[in-house]
């Protein structure tokens, strides 16, 4: 897997407006808020099953109804197409499970 850089990186980031680029880690992050702990944990369970299917595991953090996700590919030293594809999955799945972007009131 090749680390995304230059125009390829910019094009990939443009597809993911809800995600923030972390230049220090060469990663993308997103914070989601759910109705309660059960909803957040339900999303994390689905995401964990998807991560196993893809053999690509996010870094994440959960407190009550909030889930913070960080994607990057360790072997490539940063963001790759695998991360972008999984981020698209999150963007499609999380709202269907009641998530809202934590950055929004």
N, C-alpha and C positions, 0 to 999 in steps of 0.2 A: 504494500500500500504506500502510495506516494503522498507526502505532506503537501497540502495546498498552499501555494504562494502566488504572489503577484496578481495578474488578472484573473486567474482561476479562483483564487481565494476571494477576491472582491465580488466575482460573479456568484459564488456560493453564498457568501454573506448576504448579498442582495435578495436572495430567495428566502431568507429567514429574518424578517424584520422584528420578530418578537425576541430574538436571541441577541445577546451582547457578546462581542468578541473580546476575549481576554488575551491581550498581546503578550503578556508575560508568560503565560502557559501555552500560548498558541492554541486556544480552545474557545468553545462557545458555552455560554451559560444562560439559564433561564430559571426564573422563580415563578412557581405556580401556587395558587391558593385555592383550596377546596372548601366545601361546606363544613367539614369536620374531619376528625382523625380517620374515621372509617372510610370516607371518600378518598382521602389522601393515600391511605394504606392500600385501598383497592386499586388505585392507579399504579402505585409502586409494584404491586403484585403483578399486574398485567405487563408493566414495563420490564420487570424481572424475567418473566416468561419470554418476552420478546427478545431481551438481551441474550438469553440462553439460545434461542432459536438462531440469532444472528452471530452468536459467539463474539459479542462485542458489548462490554459492560460499562455503564456510566459511573462516574463518581456522583454521589448524591447525598443530600442531607435532608432530614425530615424533623420538623417540630410541629406537633399538633396537626394543623390543617395546611401546612406549607411544605412544599417539596422544592428543593433547589437542585438543579441538574447541571452537571458539567460534562461536556463531551470533548474528548481528544483521543488520539490513537497513540498509546505509549510506544509501540514499536516504530512508528514513523516520526516520533518527536513532535507531534502536533496534530492539527486538524486534517482529516482526510475525507474522501467521499463517503466512507462508512459512517462517519459522524454526521455528515449532512443528511444522509438517508435516514438515520435514526432520528434526527431532529425533526424531519418531516413527519415521521411516524408519530412523535410526541405531539406535534402541532395538529395532527388529525385526531388523535385519540384523547388527549387530555380535555379539550373542550366538550367532547361528547360525554365525558365522565363528570362534567360540572366544573372544570377548572377555569379560573380566570387568571390573567397575567397579574402577578403580584405587584407590578409597577403601576397598575391602574387602581383607582380608589374603589 
